[in-house]
Amino acid sequence: MEIAYLVNQYPKVSHSFIRREIAGVEAHGVTVKRYSIRSCEGELVDEGDRAEFTKTHILLNEGLPRLFLSCLVLALTRFPQWVRALKLAVKLGLASHRGVLHHLIYLVEACRFFQLVRRDGIGHVHAHFGTNSTTVAMLCRELGGPSYSFTVHGPEEFDCPQALGLTEKIHRAAFVVAISSFGRSQLYRWCDYPHWSKIQVVRCGVDASFVKEPMTSIPEAPRLVCVGRLCEQKGQVLLVDAARQLKEDGYPFELVLVGDGEMRPTIEAMMRDYQLQDCITITGWASGAQVRQYLLDARAMVLPSFAEGLPVVIMEALALSRPVLSTYIAGIPELVEPGNSGWLVQAGSVKALAEAMKTILQLPPQQLEQMGKVGTVRVNQLHNVTIETGRLVSLFAASLEKAPRV
């Protein structure tokens, strides 16, 4: 069985879960060809990502003349299918925020992708995220290419489903993957009932290096860590506000923000205004091994998100027996059990966040370790990469059996 994975940018710093999923699928005996529309090679810090980059075909690296030539060739040789794909691209573009021009570009990309998957003998395409990569996979299908499926992570797909043509994508897909029960429920909202059965929950798996890590005692040091892109939806600015409250109330602490992103200048300005430079450290992007060590060096992982799917870093923290403080949103309550493996607070509440952080700083390490162990059991039950990728492979096989080429 040969399938293709298509992602807008792959490999990417924050998408190691896709790399892990591909490895798991390959471990089940499936041949996987990797395709990415765009490159983000300059961002890569993890050796695993760099190695994966060498296995990935980047469409836009071929140059625009090659892509437009592919579009012209298909317009001449597969005119009926090309016209159908053109009409679909225009339809999607008229309903989207990005407009028709962007969707005509997606059609050009789909034409070249069609040639590549035909050349490589691909029987099925799986895309990650219900955004432009799935649009390209769907247009490729309309051109006469292989069946496609896609994984929806959220929150972007849930924020603007109509503009993304999510209903159209679900209806035309062989199947759709949600990473949590919450995600599945949101997809139910945007497709007709007869298509509900094709929406399956396949949870992200945790890297073996986290699962197999020997139990490490939680440190006495009052250190908390937050891992994630520095952006509005992750809520790190609230952490800075909460940190100011902790400092004013006389709590000694250290907060490590692992990641980078568009909100970094704002966060750094807040740190200066609140005189928190001695309490808060921003590390920038980190490799998987570095993230693991930052988690092990902390008493707990904190992620005060406003919008999410189900963050992989929560799984990683619990796998390392580190309790988690997060918010009552999306799929997070499916994994973090308040009072057992961590704490959940109202999204957007600085007061509730600060109080929970104080609790973590005051609890003895032994109690935190017990909570972390409960979380480890939960992760092993729900996020075993071998089991989850096995489910995915079964879905691929079923789609190949019943989906003839267009």
Kinemage of the C-alpha trace (Angstrom):
@kinemage 1
@onewidth
@group {chain A} dominant
@subgroup {mainchain}
@vectorlist {calphas} color= white
{ca met a 1} P 0.000 0.000 0.000
{ca glu a 2} L 1.405 3.383 -1.054
{ca ile a 3} L -0.089 6.606 0.181
{ca ala a 4} L 0.902 10.265 0.164
{ca tyr a 5} L 0.927 12.773 2.990
{ca leu a 6} L 0.312 16.375 1.939
{ca val a 7} L 0.847 19.310 4.315
{ca asn a 8} L 1.107 23.021 3.636
{ca gln a 9} L 4.500 23.202 5.391
{ca tyr a 10} L 6.301 20.024 6.334
{ca pro a 11} L 8.357 19.325 8.296
{ca lys a 12} L 7.716 22.228 10.643
{ca val a 13} L 8.902 22.995 14.170
{ca ser a 14} L 5.447 22.721 15.732
{ca his a 15} L 4.340 19.696 13.676
{ca ser a 16} L 6.498 16.890 15.048
{ca phe a 17} L 3.288 14.933 15.681
{ca ile a 18} L 2.876 14.528 11.914
{ca arg a 19} L 6.402 13.156 11.607
{ca arg a 20} L 5.634 10.744 14.439
{ca glu a 21} L 2.388 9.679 12.763
{ca ile a 22} L 4.117 9.011 9.449
{ca ala a 23} L 6.743 6.891 11.207
{ca gly a 24} L 3.977 4.932 12.915
{ca val a 25} L 2.137 4.365 9.633
{ca glu a 26} L 5.356 3.159 8.005
{ca ala a 27} L 5.935 0.795 10.937
{ca his a 28} L 2.679 -0.916 9.892
{ca gly a 29} L 4.200 -1.678 6.487
{ca val a 30} L 2.760 1.237 4.494
{ca thr a 31} L 4.925 3.170 2.036
{ca val a 32} L 4.503 6.908 2.607
{ca lys a 33} L 5.528 9.627 0.174
{ca arg a 34} L 5.852 13.056 1.760
{ca tyr a 35} L 4.763 16.205 -0.059
{ca ser a 36} L 4.726 19.776 1.179
{ca ile a 37} L 3.429 22.806 -0.650
{ca arg a 38} L 5.871 25.211 0.972
{ca ser a 39} L 9.196 24.944 2.741
{ca cys a 40} L 10.164 26.221 6.181
{ca glu a 41} L 13.643 24.685 6.165
{ca gly a 42} L 15.173 27.760 7.794
{ca glu a 43} L 13.156 27.243 11.004
{ca leu a 44} L 14.153 23.636 11.637
{ca val a 45} L 16.131 22.970 14.825
{ca asp a 46} L 15.327 19.308 15.472
{ca glu a 47} L 17.582 16.734 13.801
{ca gly a 48} L 14.570 14.531 13.167
{ca asp a 49} L 12.861 17.351 11.271
{ca arg a 50} L 15.982 18.023 9.236
{ca ala a 51} L 16.230 14.357 8.288
{ca glu a 52} L 12.547 14.347 7.357
{ca phe a 53} L 13.036 17.394 5.153
{ca thr a 54} L 15.342 15.390 2.884
{ca lys a 55} L 12.497 12.902 2.272
{ca thr a 56} L 9.918 15.562 1.404
{ca his a 57} L 9.045 16.869 -2.055
{ca ile a 58} L 8.350 20.623 -1.899
{ca leu a 59} L 5.973 21.655 -4.693
{ca leu a 60} L 6.856 25.353 -4.795
{ca asn a 61} L 10.570 24.574 -4.904
{ca glu a 62} L 9.988 23.385 -8.475
{ca gly a 63} L 9.368 26.969 -9.557
{ca leu a 64} L 6.304 28.668 -10.997
{ca pro a 65} L 7.074 27.877 -14.677
{ca arg a 66} L 6.976 24.143 -13.910
{ca leu a 67} L 3.709 24.469 -12.007
{ca phe a 68} L 1.994 26.528 -14.708
{ca leu a 69} L 3.199 24.114 -17.388
{ca ser a 70} L 1.588 21.258 -15.440
{ca cys a 71} L -1.674 23.197 -15.342
{ca leu a 72} L -1.532 23.807 -19.091
{ca val a 73} L -0.774 20.152 -19.843
{ca leu a 74} L -3.755 18.964 -17.807
{ca ala a 75} L -6.019 21.578 -19.362
{ca leu a 76} L -5.124 20.129 -22.778
{ca thr a 77} L -5.053 16.431 -21.927
{ca arg a 78} L -7.795 16.167 -19.273
{ca phe a 79} L -10.046 19.025 -20.295
{ca pro a 80} L -13.370 17.786 -18.787
{ca gln a 81} L -11.756 16.998 -15.421
{ca trp a 82} L -9.783 20.250 -15.513
{ca val a 83} L -12.941 22.273 -16.123
{ca arg a 84} L -14.680 20.548 -13.206
{ca ala a 85} L -11.711 21.326 -10.965
{ca leu a 86} L -11.696 24.934 -12.183
{ca lys a 87} L -15.379 25.323 -11.338
{ca leu a 88} L -14.791 23.828 -7.896
{ca ala a 89} L -11.853 26.173 -7.259
{ca val a 90} L -13.952 29.200 -8.242
{ca lys a 91} L -16.841 28.029 -6.061
{ca leu a 92} L -14.561 27.659 -3.049
{ca gly a 93} L -12.848 30.965 -3.759
{ca leu a 94} L -16.089 32.918 -3.897
{ca ala a 95} L -17.035 31.666 -0.434
{ca ser a 96} L -13.604 32.141 1.130
{ca his a 97} L -11.764 35.005 2.779
{ca arg a 98} L -8.791 34.535 0.433
{ca gly a 99} L -10.712 34.929 -2.806
{ca val a 100} L -10.792 33.289 -6.201
{ca leu a 101} L -7.198 34.147 -7.153
{ca his a 102} L -5.755 32.130 -4.285
{ca his a 103} L -7.925 29.186 -5.219
{ca leu a 104} L -6.784 29.366 -8.819
{ca ile a 105} L -3.257 29.113 -7.431
{ca tyr a 106} L -4.356 26.044 -5.465
{ca leu a 107} L -5.626 24.583 -8.751
{ca val a 108} L -2.201 25.130 -10.315
{ca glu a 109} L -0.601 23.381 -7.340
{ca ala a 110} L -3.148 20.567 -7.607
{ca cys a 111} L -2.263 20.029 -11.270
{ca arg a 112} L 1.386 19.505 -10.436
{ca phe a 113} L 0.503 17.384 -7.410
{ca phe a 114} L -1.710 15.232 -9.669
{ca gln a 115} L 1.267 14.545 -11.939
{ca leu a 116} L 3.503 13.685 -9.001
{ca val a 117} L 1.123 11.226 -7.339
{ca arg a 118} L 0.409 9.578 -10.698
{ca arg a 119} L 4.142 9.251 -11.297
{ca asp a 120} L 4.712 7.811 -7.813
{ca gly a 121} L 1.823 5.338 -7.984
{ca ile a 122} L -0.053 6.811 -5.026
{ca gly a 123} L -3.413 5.227 -4.254
{ca his a 124} L -4.608 7.597 -1.526
{ca val a 125} L -3.694 11.068 -0.218
{ca his a 126} L -3.916 12.113 3.417
{ca ala a 127} L -3.689 15.812 4.279
{ca his a 128} L -3.202 17.430 7.655
{ca phe a 129} L -5.356 20.461 8.510
{ca gly a 130} L -8.564 21.290 6.673
{ca thr a 131} L -7.030 24.356 5.050
{ca asn a 132} L -5.212 24.795 1.743
{ca ser a 133} L -3.452 21.411 1.750
{ca thr a 134} L -6.848 19.692 1.819
{ca thr a 135} L -8.075 22.063 -0.880
{ca val a 136} L -5.199 20.928 -3.109
{ca ala a 137} L -5.923 17.257 -2.343
{ca met a 138} L -9.609 17.755 -3.172
{ca leu a 139} L -8.858 19.554 -6.459
{ca cys a 140} L -6.398 16.797 -7.338
{ca arg a 141} L -9.181 14.283 -6.781
{ca glu a 142} L -11.472 16.264 -9.078
{ca leu a 143} L -8.764 16.149 -11.750
{ca gly a 144} L -8.929 12.352 -11.582
{ca gly a 145} L -6.382 11.748 -8.860
{ca pro a 146} L -6.561 9.389 -5.885
{ca ser a 147} L -9.074 9.503 -3.062
{ca tyr a 148} L -8.204 11.735 -0.146
{ca ser a 149} L -8.754 12.072 3.571
{ca phe a 150} L -7.682 14.724 6.035
{ca thr a 151} L -7.060 15.300 9.720
{ca val a 152} L -8.708 18.281 11.404
{ca his a 153} L -6.878 19.656 14.416
{ca gly a 154} L -8.561 22.989 15.114
{ca pro a 155} L -9.073 25.670 16.066
{ca glu a 156} L -8.746 27.328 12.636
{ca glu a 157} L -11.135 24.932 10.924
{ca phe a 158} L -13.744 25.548 13.634
{ca asp a 159} L -13.273 29.338 13.510
{ca cys a 160} L -14.124 29.725 9.814
{ca pro a 161} L -15.552 26.456 8.465
{ca gln a 162} L -17.634 28.063 5.723
{ca ala a 163} L -14.752 30.143 4.394
{ca leu a 164} L -12.586 27.006 4.284
{ca gly a 165} L -15.251 25.031 2.429
{ca leu a 166} L -15.189 22.476 5.223
{ca thr a 167} L -18.561 20.975 4.326
{ca glu a 168} L -17.490 20.413 0.717
{ca lys a 169} L -14.232 18.841 1.835
{ca ile a 170} L -15.956 16.455 4.237
{ca his a 171} L -18.584 15.399 1.706
{ca arg a 172} L -15.987 14.610 -0.971
{ca ala a 173} L -13.457 12.904 1.349
{ca ala a 174} L -13.100 9.158 1.782
{ca phe a 175} L -12.954 9.771 5.528
{ca val a 176} L -12.086 12.554 7.962
{ca val a 177} L -10.017 12.292 11.135
{ca ala a 178} L -10.697 14.266 14.294
{ca ile a 179} L -8.050 14.202 17.038
{ca ser a 180} L -10.583 14.320 19.891
{ca ser a 181} L -14.232 13.675 20.586
{ca phe a 182} L -14.707 17.422 20.803
{ca gly a 183} L -13.241 17.808 17.311
{ca arg a 184} L -15.565 15.146 15.961
{ca ser a 185} L -18.567 16.940 17.444
{ca gln a 186} L -17.567 20.167 15.716
{ca leu a 187} L -17.206 18.402 12.379
{ca tyr a 188} L -20.693 16.936 12.823
{ca arg a 189} L -21.952 20.518 12.825
{ca trp a 190} L -20.595 21.181 9.347
{ca cys a 191} L -21.666 18.154 7.346
{ca asp a 192} L -24.912 16.380 6.551
{ca tyr a 193} L -25.906 13.525 8.832
{ca pro a 194} L -25.263 10.784 6.207
{ca his a 195} L -21.568 11.796 6.286
{ca trp a 196} L -21.186 11.562 10.062
{ca ser a 197} L -20.067 7.943 9.838
{ca lys a 198} L -16.948 8.877 7.872
{ca ile a 199} L -15.672 11.091 10.726
{ca gln a 200} L -13.351 9.023 12.901
{ca val a 201} L -11.383 9.855 16.046
{ca val a 202} L -7.688 9.007 15.748
{ca arg a 203} L -5.718 10.582 18.558
{ca cys a 204} L -2.195 11.930 18.234
{ca gly a 205} L 0.439 9.565 19.573
{ca val a 206} L 3.179 10.471 22.009
{ca asp a 207} L 6.819 10.117 21.012
{ca ala a 208} L 8.477 7.000 22.436
{ca ser a 209} L 11.228 9.126 23.986
{ca phe a 210} L 8.608 10.665 26.283
{ca val a 211} L 6.741 7.443 27.052
{ca lys a 212} L 9.902 5.468 27.834
{ca glu a 213} L 11.527 8.175 29.948
{ca pro a 214} L 12.278 6.775 33.434
{ca met a 215} L 10.343 8.433 36.216
{ca thr a 216} L 12.239 11.541 37.299
{ca ser a 217} L 11.520 13.208 40.612
{ca ile a 218} L 9.809 16.564 40.422
{ca pro a 219} L 12.261 19.286 41.462
{ca glu a 220} L 11.890 21.391 44.577
{ca ala a 221} L 12.697 24.500 42.531
{ca pro a 222} L 9.582 26.675 41.958
{ca arg a 223} L 9.805 26.372 38.170
{ca leu a 224} L 6.891 26.239 35.732
{ca val a 225} L 7.120 25.744 31.982
{ca cys a 226} L 4.864 26.700 29.085
{ca val a 227} L 5.540 25.135 25.667
{ca gly a 228} L 3.945 26.499 22.524
{ca arg a 229} L 3.977 29.099 19.781
{ca leu a 230} L 3.908 32.603 21.247
{ca cys a 231} L 0.558 33.702 19.840
{ca glu a 232} L -2.782 35.079 20.983
{ca gln a 233} L -4.608 31.768 21.175
{ca lys a 234} L -2.042 30.142 23.507
{ca gly a 235} L -2.620 32.862 26.114
{ca gln a 236} L 0.974 33.441 27.226
{ca val a 237} L 0.209 37.124 27.829
{ca leu a 238} L -2.112 35.991 30.619
{ca leu a 239} L 0.770 34.033 32.109
{ca val a 240} L 2.776 37.242 32.315
{ca asp a 241} L -0.130 38.975 34.069
{ca ala a 242} L -0.463 36.021 36.442
{ca ala a 243} L 3.289 36.075 37.052
{ca arg a 244} L 3.065 39.718 38.054
{ca gln a 245} L 0.381 38.757 40.579
{ca leu a 246} L 2.604 36.008 41.984
{ca lys a 247} L 5.503 38.403 42.356
{ca glu a 248} L 3.354 41.045 44.052
{ca asp a 249} L 2.100 38.388 46.476
{ca gly a 250} L 5.653 37.372 47.352
{ca tyr a 251} L 5.819 33.950 45.688
{ca pro a 252} L 9.290 32.978 44.440
{ca phe a 253} L 9.033 31.329 41.009
{ca glu a 254} L 10.586 30.881 37.590
{ca leu a 255} L 8.520 30.677 34.418
{ca val a 256} L 10.088 29.299 31.234
{ca leu a 257} L 8.337 30.012 27.924
{ca val a 258} L 9.535 27.508 25.312
{ca gly a 259} L 8.741 28.650 21.791
{ca asp a 260} L 8.649 31.677 19.562
{ca gly a 261} L 6.100 33.563 17.521
{ca glu a 262} L 4.415 36.817 16.674
{ca met a 263} L 3.544 37.719 20.282
{ca arg a 264} L 7.138 37.609 21.501
{ca pro a 265} L 7.731 41.414 21.289
{ca thr a 266} L 4.522 42.051 23.241
{ca ile a 267} L 5.444 39.514 25.909
{ca glu a 268} L 8.971 40.907 26.227
{ca ala a 269} L 7.576 44.436 26.584
{ca met a 270} L 5.246 43.249 29.358
{ca met a 271} L 8.149 41.552 31.110
{ca arg a 272} L 10.053 44.849 31.084
{ca asp a 273} L 7.051 46.893 32.227
{ca tyr a 274} L 6.347 44.505 35.103
{ca gln a 275} L 10.059 44.024 35.900
{ca leu a 276} L 9.805 40.268 35.458
{ca gln a 277} L 13.026 39.672 33.480
{ca asp a 278} L 14.512 37.820 36.455
{ca cys a 279} L 11.434 35.552 36.703
{ca ile a 280} L 10.532 34.757 33.079
{ca thr a 281} L 12.761 33.268 30.364
{ca ile a 282} L 11.894 32.879 26.681
{ca thr a 283} L 13.956 30.128 25.066
{ca gly a 284} L 12.888 30.385 21.416
{ca trp a 285} L 12.275 27.248 19.362
{ca ala a 286} L 13.584 24.041 20.878
{ca ser a 287} L 14.218 20.509 19.666
{ca gly a 288} L 12.202 17.565 20.946
{ca ala a 289} L 15.006 16.586 23.307
{ca gln a 290} L 15.192 20.124 24.669
{ca val a 291} L 11.434 20.286 25.196
{ca arg a 292} L 11.594 17.013 27.098
{ca gln a 293} L 14.286 18.372 29.390
{ca tyr a 294} L 12.438 21.646 29.997
{ca leu a 295} L 9.385 19.633 31.046
{ca leu a 296} L 11.423 17.396 33.346
{ca asp a 297} L 13.013 20.441 34.987
{ca ala a 298} L 9.616 21.899 35.918
{ca arg a 299} L 7.070 21.214 38.635
{ca ala a 300} L 4.234 21.434 36.113
{ca met a 301} L 3.392 22.476 32.565
{ca val a 302} L 1.098 25.485 32.110
{ca leu a 303} L -0.865 26.253 28.938
{ca pro a 304} L -3.655 28.858 29.347
{ca ser a 305} L -5.041 28.552 25.803
{ca phe a 306} L -8.140 30.313 24.455
{ca ala a 307} L -8.540 28.060 21.410
{ca glu a 308} L -7.099 24.631 20.688
{ca gly a 309} L -7.592 21.189 19.271
{ca leu a 310} L -5.754 19.036 21.798
{ca pro a 311} L -2.149 20.198 22.322
{ca val a 312} L 0.457 17.458 21.932
{ca val a 313} L 2.632 19.089 24.579
{ca ile a 314} L -0.021 18.287 27.195
{ca met a 315} L 0.312 14.615 26.264
{ca glu a 316} L 4.100 14.900 26.436
{ca ala a 317} L 4.057 16.551 29.870
{ca leu a 318} L 1.740 13.906 31.310
{ca ala a 319} L 3.798 11.130 29.711
{ca leu a 320} L 6.748 12.488 31.694
{ca ser a 321} L 4.630 12.461 34.878
{ca arg a 322} L 4.372 16.230 35.026
{ca pro a 323} L 0.932 17.546 35.986
{ca val a 324} L -0.697 20.095 33.687
{ca leu a 325} L -2.493 23.381 34.286
{ca ser a 326} L -4.673 24.346 31.336
{ca thr a 327} L -8.171 25.565 30.438
{ca tyr a 328} L -11.675 24.129 30.032
{ca ile a 329} L -11.671 24.271 26.236
{ca ala a 330} L -11.812 21.969 23.212
{ca gly a 331} L -10.367 18.485 23.747
{ca ile a 332} L -8.240 19.363 26.783
{ca pro a 333} L -10.752 18.087 29.401
{ca glu a 334} L -10.685 14.702 27.630
{ca leu a 335} L -7.106 14.282 28.835
{ca val a 336} L -6.512 16.514 31.872
{ca glu a 337} L -8.593 15.417 34.870
{ca pro a 338} L -8.900 18.260 37.406
{ca gly a 339} L -7.651 17.234 40.805
{ca asn a 340} L -6.214 13.966 39.475
{ca ser a 341} L -3.645 14.806 36.807
{ca gly a 342} L -3.731 18.586 36.876
{ca trp a 343} L -5.883 21.688 36.989
{ca leu a 344} L -8.298 23.329 34.576
{ca val a 345} L -9.321 26.979 34.869
{ca gln a 346} L -11.659 29.247 32.972
{ca ala a 347} L -10.043 30.464 29.757
{ca gly a 348} L -9.163 34.141 29.995
{ca ser a 349} L -9.186 34.357 33.805
{ca val a 350} L -5.900 35.753 35.129
{ca lys a 351} L -7.139 35.412 38.708
{ca ala a 352} L -7.962 31.702 38.371
{ca leu a 353} L -4.672 31.093 36.564
{ca ala a 354} L -2.634 32.836 39.255
{ca glu a 355} L -4.402 30.928 42.053
{ca ala a 356} L -3.740 27.582 40.343
{ca met a 357} L -0.076 28.509 39.841
{ca lys a 358} L 0.186 29.322 43.543
{ca thr a 359} L -1.241 25.892 44.361
{ca ile a 360} L 1.402 24.205 42.206
{ca leu a 361} L 4.189 26.171 43.855
{ca gln a 362} L 2.935 25.266 47.341
{ca leu a 363} L 2.269 21.543 46.878
{ca pro a 364} L 5.028 19.103 47.914
{ca pro a 365} L 6.804 17.390 44.992
{ca gln a 366} L 5.527 13.984 46.113
{ca gln a 367} L 1.914 15.046 45.606
{ca leu a 368} L 2.718 16.535 42.221
{ca glu a 369} L 4.451 13.285 41.249
{ca gln a 370} L 1.357 11.287 42.143
{ca met a 371} L -0.774 13.532 39.950
{ca gly a 372} L 1.746 13.172 37.144
{ca lys a 373} L 1.607 9.374 37.378
{ca val a 374} L -2.168 9.456 36.970
{ca gly a 375} L -1.656 11.532 33.844
{ca thr a 376} L 0.892 9.063 32.497
{ca val a 377} L -1.620 6.223 32.776
{ca arg a 378} L -4.208 8.333 30.954
{ca val a 379} L -1.802 9.151 28.109
{ca asn a 380} L -0.791 5.524 27.703
{ca gln a 381} L -4.447 4.562 27.452
{ca leu a 382} L -5.475 7.192 24.910
{ca his a 383} L -2.375 8.181 22.944
{ca asn a 384} L -0.447 5.022 22.124
{ca val a 385} L 1.107 5.816 18.751
{ca thr a 386} L 1.128 2.191 17.592
{ca ile a 387} L -2.570 1.703 18.309
{ca glu a 388} L -3.638 5.044 16.860
{ca thr a 389} L -1.634 4.723 13.639
{ca gly a 390} L -2.963 1.173 13.301
{ca arg a 391} L -6.472 2.630 13.225
{ca leu a 392} L -5.375 5.101 10.595
{ca val a 393} L -3.833 2.387 8.431
{ca ser a 394} L -7.087 0.426 8.596
{ca leu a 395} L -8.927 3.501 7.324
{ca phe a 396} L -6.427 3.896 4.485
{ca ala a 397} L -6.864 0.256 3.495
{ca ala a 398} L -10.656 0.509 3.535
{ca ser a 399} L -10.626 3.636 1.383
{ca leu a 400} L -8.318 2.000 -1.165
{ca glu a 401} L -10.636 -1.014 -1.423
{ca lys a 402} L -13.756 0.965 -2.227
{ca ala a 403} L -12.568 4.142 -3.947
{ca pro a 404} L -11.862 3.763 -7.685
{ca arg a 405} L -10.123 6.606 -9.435
{ca val a 406} L -12.357 9.356 -10.808
